[in-house]
Amino acid sequence: MDLETQDKLRIECPRCGASYLYSKKHIDDDGFVECQNCGKPMEASIQESAVPPKVMPLEEPEEEYIPWGKRPENVERSIIQDLPKLFAQGFLLTLIFGLGSFFWIFFLAIFIALGSIFGLVIGIMAMLILAGWINMGLSGYFWSIDAKPDWKALLGHGLALLVLIVVVGIPILIVNFIRATLDLTLYILLQFLFLIVYTPIYGFIGRFVALHFEKGKVYDMGKPSKTARRAKCPNCAATYFYDESSVDSQGKIQCQNCGTRFNFPEGPIPSGIGSELQ
């Protein structure tokens, strides 16, 4: 009686309270069935409740993450098409870091007061991790890039992001430094020009750094395989070894530095490594 199927009904007797499974063929023409416990007839049409078949829930397979540079919509994508999103990401980075710097100076002073040099180190590490976390969220929102979320990756993420922003923003620092010697109208004009030019640049830096810390990104610093070939990216000029297994059906590879896809070079492998790619 433990087997529940679609052709059986569980009915509780209103007189003795016993509950049993009854086959539909045992119900008479008037809609009554005899209780298996007390033997009294009871109306099945009012109490019947169909017993659904037991179905084990199926676990949906986890969707495989496709790196940003390998997605079909990004293979031949132009930087011009990305300008609106780059501008939006750069604007948010500028706004968040600009407003956050005032609060961070206050918190950094507290860290130093509590722990001197040790507090300063902890405060700087916290700042870098927070910067990496913010850019990871923005890159995920605008570009669907899944960056590594562990604290070590966020620390490197934030460090690379802030260093590149500071280096690229040196002209802005110079203008701010000599602000007293500039005419007010010229200074405002330069600041507006910097806003227009540098905002998408900051967005590009944010995406560029996020791609370096993308999930599944592996940097192989070991000895190149016998089928490896050195190739230089035409976009960022970075040179790496690429194995023939990484070449797609169109004869292209993805740059390990910036993610741009370009044609795999033909010819003999340099330095006598391996053989030619057929």
KOLZAPA-579045 format. One record per residue (C-alpha): residue number from 1; z, y, x; residue in one letter. Coordinates in steps of 0.5 Angstrom, whole numbers, plus 2048, in hexadecimal, padded with zeros to 3 digits. Example, Ala and Ser with C-alpha at 12.3 -4.5 7.8 and 13.67 -1.06 7.14 Angstrom:
REM KOLZAPA-579045
+-----+-----+-------+------+-----+
!   n !  up ! north ! east ! res !
+-----+-----+-------+------+-----+
!   1 ! 810 !   7F7 !  819 !   A !
!   2 ! 80E !   7FE !  81B !   S !
+-----+-----+-------+------+-----+
//
This chain:
REM KOLZAPA-579045
+-----+-----+-------+------+-----+
!   n !  up ! north ! east ! res !
+-----+-----+-------+------+-----+
!   1 ! 800 !   800 !  800 !   M !
!   2 ! 800 !   805 !  806 !   D !
!   3 ! 7F8 !   805 !  806 !   L !
!   4 ! 7F6 !   80C !  803 !   E !
!   5 ! 7EF !   80C !  801 !   T !
!   6 ! 7EB !   811 !  7FC !   Q !
!   7 ! 7EB !   80B !  7F6 !   D !
!   8 ! 7F3 !   80C !  7F6 !   K !
!   9 ! 7F7 !   810 !  7F3 !   L !
!  10 ! 7FF !   812 !  7F4 !   R !
!  11 ! 803 !   812 !  7EE !   I !
!  12 ! 80A !   813 !  7ED !   E !
!  13 ! 80D !   810 !  7E7 !   C !
!  14 ! 811 !   815 !  7E2 !   P !
!  15 ! 816 !   810 !  7E0 !   R !
!  16 ! 818 !   80D !  7E7 !   C !
!  17 ! 816 !   812 !  7EC !   G !
!  18 ! 812 !   80C !  7F0 !   A !
!  19 ! 80C !   80E !  7F3 !   S !
!  20 ! 806 !   809 !  7F5 !   Y !
!  21 ! 7FF !   809 !  7F6 !   L !
!  22 ! 7FA !   807 !  7F0 !   Y !
!  23 ! 7F3 !   805 !  7F0 !   S !
!  24 ! 7EF !   809 !  7EB !   K !
!  25 ! 7ED !   802 !  7E8 !   K !
!  26 ! 7F4 !   801 !  7E6 !   H !
!  27 ! 7F4 !   807 !  7E1 !   I !
!  28 ! 7F2 !   805 !  7DA !   D !
!  29 ! 7ED !   808 !  7D5 !   D !
!  30 ! 7F3 !   80D !  7D2 !   D !
!  31 ! 7F5 !   80F !  7D9 !   G !
!  32 ! 7FB !   80B !  7DA !   F !
!  33 ! 7FE !   807 !  7E0 !   V !
!  34 ! 804 !   802 !  7E0 !   E !
!  35 ! 809 !   804 !  7E5 !   C !
!  36 ! 80A !   7FF !  7EB !   Q !
!  37 ! 811 !   800 !  7EB !   N !
!  38 ! 814 !   801 !  7E4 !   C !
!  39 ! 80E !   7FE !  7E0 !   G !
!  40 ! 80D !   804 !  7DB !   K !
!  41 ! 807 !   807 !  7DA !   P !
!  42 ! 805 !   80E !  7DC !   M !
!  43 ! 800 !   813 !  7DC !   E !
!  44 ! 7FB !   813 !  7E2 !   A !
!  45 ! 7F7 !   819 !  7E0 !   S !
!  46 ! 7FC !   81E !  7E0 !   I !
!  47 ! 800 !   81B !  7E7 !   Q !
!  48 ! 7FA !   819 !  7EB !   E !
!  49 ! 7F8 !   81C !  7F1 !   S !
!  50 ! 7F3 !   81A !  7F6 !   A !
!  51 ! 7F4 !   817 !  7FC !   V !
!  52 ! 7F0 !   81A !  801 !   P !
!  53 ! 7ED !   816 !  807 !   P !
!  54 ! 7F1 !   817 !  80E !   K !
!  55 ! 7EC !   81B !  812 !   V !
!  56 ! 7EE !   81C !  81A !   M !
!  57 ! 7ED !   823 !  81C !   P !
!  58 ! 7E7 !   823 !  821 !   L !
!  59 ! 7E8 !   828 !  827 !   E !
!  60 ! 7E3 !   82D !  828 !   E !
!  61 ! 7E0 !   82C !  82F !   P !
!  62 ! 7E2 !   832 !  833 !   E !
!  63 ! 7DC !   837 !  834 !   E !
!  64 ! 7DA !   837 !  83B !   E !
!  65 ! 7DA !   83E !  83E !   Y !
!  66 ! 7D3 !   840 !  841 !   I !
!  67 ! 7D4 !   845 !  847 !   P !
!  68 ! 7D1 !   84C !  845 !   W !
!  69 ! 7CC !   84C !  84A !   G !
!  70 ! 7C9 !   845 !  847 !   K !
!  71 ! 7C9 !   847 !  840 !   R !
!  72 ! 7C1 !   848 !  83E !   P !
!  73 ! 7C2 !   84F !  83B !   E !
!  74 ! 7C5 !   851 !  842 !   N !
!  75 ! 7BF !   84E !  846 !   V !
!  76 ! 7BA !   854 !  846 !   E !
!  77 ! 7BF !   859 !  843 !   R !
!  78 ! 7BE !   860 !  846 !   S !
!  79 ! 7C3 !   865 !  848 !   I !
!  80 ! 7C0 !   86A !  843 !   I !
!  81 ! 7C2 !   865 !  83D !   Q !
!  82 ! 7C9 !   865 !  840 !   D !
!  83 ! 7CA !   86C !  840 !   L !
!  84 ! 7CE !   86D !  83A !   P !
!  85 ! 7D3 !   868 !  83B !   K !
!  86 ! 7D4 !   86A !  842 !   L !
!  87 ! 7D5 !   871 !  840 !   F !
!  88 ! 7DA !   86F !  83B !   A !
!  89 ! 7DE !   86A !  840 !   Q !
!  90 ! 7DE !   870 !  845 !   G !
!  91 ! 7E0 !   875 !  840 !   F !
!  92 ! 7E6 !   870 !  83E !   L !
!  93 ! 7E8 !   86F !  845 !   L !
!  94 ! 7E8 !   876 !  847 !   T !
!  95 ! 7EC !   878 !  841 !   L !
!  96 ! 7F1 !   872 !  842 !   I !
!  97 ! 7F2 !   873 !  849 !   F !
!  98 ! 7F2 !   87B !  849 !   G !
!  99 ! 7F8 !   87B !  843 !   L !
! 100 ! 7FB !   875 !  846 !   G !
! 101 ! 7FC !   878 !  84D !   S !
! 102 ! 801 !   87D !  84B !   F !
! 103 ! 805 !   877 !  848 !   F !
! 104 ! 804 !   873 !  84E !   W !
! 105 ! 807 !   878 !  853 !   I !
! 106 ! 80D !   878 !  84F !   F !
! 107 ! 80E !   871 !  84E !   F !
! 108 ! 80C !   870 !  856 !   L !
! 109 ! 812 !   875 !  857 !   A !
! 110 ! 817 !   871 !  854 !   I !
! 111 ! 815 !   86B !  857 !   F !
! 112 ! 816 !   86E !  85E !   I !
! 113 ! 81C !   871 !  85C !   A !
! 114 ! 81F !   86A !  85A !   L !
! 115 ! 81C !   866 !  860 !   G !
! 116 ! 819 !   86B !  865 !   S !
! 117 ! 814 !   868 !  869 !   I !
! 118 ! 814 !   861 !  865 !   F !
! 119 ! 814 !   865 !  85F !   G !
! 120 ! 80E !   869 !  861 !   L !
! 121 ! 80A !   862 !  863 !   V !
! 122 ! 80C !   85F !  85C !   I !
! 123 ! 80A !   866 !  859 !   G !
! 124 ! 803 !   866 !  85C !   I !
! 125 ! 802 !   85E !  85A !   M !
! 126 ! 804 !   85F !  853 !   A !
! 127 ! 7FF !   865 !  853 !   M !
! 128 ! 7F9 !   861 !  856 !   L !
! 129 ! 7FB !   85B !  851 !   I !
! 130 ! 7FB !   860 !  84B !   L !
! 131 ! 7F4 !   863 !  84D !   A !
! 132 ! 7F1 !   85C !  84E !   G !
! 133 ! 7F3 !   85A !  847 !   W !
! 134 ! 7F1 !   861 !  844 !   I !
! 135 ! 7EA !   860 !  847 !   N !
! 136 ! 7EA !   858 !  845 !   M !
! 137 ! 7EB !   85A !  83E !   G !
! 138 ! 7E6 !   860 !  83E !   L !
! 139 ! 7E0 !   85B !  841 !   S !
! 140 ! 7E2 !   855 !  83C !   G !
! 141 ! 7E1 !   85A !  837 !   Y !
! 142 ! 7DB !   85E !  839 !   F !
! 143 ! 7D7 !   858 !  83D !   W !
! 144 ! 7DB !   852 !  83A !   S !
! 145 ! 7DD !   850 !  842 !   I !
! 146 ! 7E3 !   84B !  842 !   D !
! 147 ! 7E6 !   84D !  849 !   A !
! 148 ! 7EC !   849 !  84C !   K !
! 149 ! 7F3 !   84B !  849 !   P !
! 150 ! 7F7 !   849 !  84E !   D !
! 151 ! 7FC !   84E !  852 !   W !
! 152 ! 7F8 !   84D !  858 !   K !
! 153 ! 7F1 !   84E !  856 !   A !
! 154 ! 7F4 !   854 !  852 !   L !
! 155 ! 7F7 !   857 !  858 !   L !
! 156 ! 7F0 !   856 !  85C !   G !
! 157 ! 7ED !   859 !  856 !   H !
! 158 ! 7F1 !   85F !  855 !   G !
! 159 ! 7F0 !   860 !  85D !   L !
! 160 ! 7E9 !   85F !  85D !   A !
! 161 ! 7E8 !   864 !  857 !   L !
! 162 ! 7EC !   86A !  859 !   L !
! 163 ! 7EA !   869 !  861 !   V !
! 164 ! 7E2 !   86A !  85E !   L !
! 165 ! 7E4 !   86F !  859 !   I !
! 166 ! 7E7 !   874 !  85E !   V !
! 167 ! 7E2 !   873 !  864 !   V !
! 168 ! 7DC !   874 !  85F !   V !
! 169 ! 7E0 !   87A !  85C !   G !
! 170 ! 7E1 !   87E !  863 !   I !
! 171 ! 7DD !   883 !  861 !   P !
! 172 ! 7E1 !   885 !  85B !   I !
! 173 ! 7E7 !   885 !  85F !   L !
! 174 ! 7E4 !   88A !  864 !   I !
! 175 ! 7E2 !   88E !  85E !   V !
! 176 ! 7E9 !   88E !  85C !   N !
! 177 ! 7EC !   890 !  863 !   F !
! 178 ! 7E7 !   896 !  863 !   I !
! 179 ! 7E8 !   898 !  85C !   R !
! 180 ! 7EC !   89F !  85E !   A !
! 181 ! 7E5 !   8A1 !  862 !   T !
! 182 ! 7E1 !   89F !  85C !   L !
! 183 ! 7DF !   8A4 !  857 !   D !
! 184 ! 7E2 !   8A2 !  850 !   L !
! 185 ! 7DB !   8A1 !  84D !   T !
! 186 ! 7D8 !   89D !  852 !   L !
! 187 ! 7DE !   898 !  853 !   Y !
! 188 ! 7DE !   897 !  84B !   I !
! 189 ! 7D6 !   895 !  84C !   L !
! 190 ! 7D8 !   891 !  851 !   L !
! 191 ! 7DD !   88D !  84E !   Q !
! 192 ! 7D8 !   88C !  848 !   F !
! 193 ! 7D3 !   88A !  84C !   L !
! 194 ! 7D8 !   885 !  84F !   F !
! 195 ! 7DA !   882 !  848 !   L !
! 196 ! 7D3 !   881 !  846 !   I !
! 197 ! 7D1 !   87E !  84D !   V !
! 198 ! 7D7 !   87A !  84F !   Y !
! 199 ! 7D9 !   877 !  848 !   T !
! 200 ! 7D4 !   872 !  848 !   P !
! 201 ! 7D5 !   870 !  850 !   I !
! 202 ! 7DC !   86F !  84E !   Y !
! 203 ! 7DA !   86A !  849 !   G !
! 204 ! 7D5 !   867 !  84D !   F !
! 205 ! 7DB !   866 !  852 !   I !
! 206 ! 7DF !   863 !  84D !   G !
! 207 ! 7DA !   85E !  84B !   R !
! 208 ! 7D8 !   85C !  852 !   F !
! 209 ! 7E0 !   85B !  854 !   V !
! 210 ! 7E1 !   857 !  84E !   A !
! 211 ! 7DB !   852 !  850 !   L !
! 212 ! 7DE !   851 !  857 !   H !
! 213 ! 7E4 !   84E !  853 !   F !
! 214 ! 7E0 !   84B !  84D !   E !
! 215 ! 7E3 !   844 !  84B !   K !
! 216 ! 7DF !   83E !  84F !   G !
! 217 ! 7DD !   843 !  855 !   K !
! 218 ! 7DE !   83F !  85B !   V !
! 219 ! 7DD !   841 !  862 !   Y !
! 220 ! 7DB !   83C !  867 !   D !
! 221 ! 7DC !   83E !  86E !   M !
! 222 ! 7DB !   837 !  871 !   G !
! 223 ! 7D5 !   834 !  875 !   K !
! 224 ! 7CF !   835 !  871 !   P !
! 225 ! 7CC !   82F !  86E !   S !
! 226 ! 7C5 !   82C !  871 !   K !
! 227 ! 7C1 !   82F !  86B !   T !
! 228 ! 7C4 !   836 !  86C !   A !
! 229 ! 7C0 !   83C !  86D !   R !
! 230 ! 7C2 !   843 !  86F !   R !
! 231 ! 7C0 !   848 !  86A !   A !
! 232 ! 7C1 !   850 !  869 !   K !
! 233 ! 7C2 !   853 !  862 !   C !
! 234 ! 7BD !   858 !  861 !   P !
! 235 ! 7C2 !   85C !  85D !   N !
! 236 ! 7C8 !   85C !  861 !   C !
! 237 ! 7C5 !   85A !  868 !   A !
! 238 ! 7CB !   855 !  868 !   A !
! 239 ! 7C9 !   84E !  86C !   T !
! 240 ! 7CB !   847 !  86A !   Y !
! 241 ! 7C9 !   840 !  86B !   F !
! 242 ! 7C7 !   83D !  865 !   Y !
! 243 ! 7C6 !   836 !  864 !   D !
! 244 ! 7BF !   833 !  860 !   E !
! 245 ! 7C4 !   830 !  85A !   S !
! 246 ! 7C5 !   837 !  858 !   S !
! 247 ! 7BE !   839 !  857 !   V !
! 248 ! 7BC !   839 !  850 !   D !
! 249 ! 7B6 !   837 !  84C !   S !
! 250 ! 7B2 !   83E !  84E !   Q !
! 251 ! 7B4 !   83D !  855 !   G !
! 252 ! 7B9 !   843 !  855 !   K !
! 253 ! 7C0 !   843 !  858 !   I !
! 254 ! 7C6 !   847 !  856 !   Q !
! 255 ! 7C9 !   84C !  85B !   C !
! 256 ! 7D0 !   84A !  85D !   Q !
! 257 ! 7D2 !   851 !  85E !   N !
! 258 ! 7CF !   855 !  858 !   C !
! 259 ! 7CD !   850 !  853 !   G !
! 260 ! 7C5 !   852 !  853 !   T !
! 261 ! 7C0 !   84C !  853 !   R !
! 262 ! 7BB !   84D !  858 !   F !
! 263 ! 7B5 !   848 !  85A !   N !
! 264 ! 7B7 !   843 !  85F !   F !
! 265 ! 7B4 !   844 !  866 !   P !
! 266 ! 7AF !   83F !  869 !   E !
! 267 ! 7AE !   83D !  870 !   G !
! 268 ! 7B2 !   839 !  875 !   P !
! 269 ! 7B9 !   839 !  875 !   I !
! 270 ! 7BC !   83E !  87A !   P !
! 271 ! 7C0 !   83B !  880 !   S !
! 272 ! 7BD !   834 !  880 !   G !
! 273 ! 7C2 !   833 !  879 !   I !
! 274 ! 7BF !   82D !  875 !   G !
! 275 ! 7B8 !   82D !  873 !   S !
! 276 ! 7B3 !   831 !  86F !   E !
! 277 ! 7B4 !   832 !  868 !   L !
! 278 ! 7AE !   82F !  864 !   Q !
+-----+-----+-------+------+-----+
//
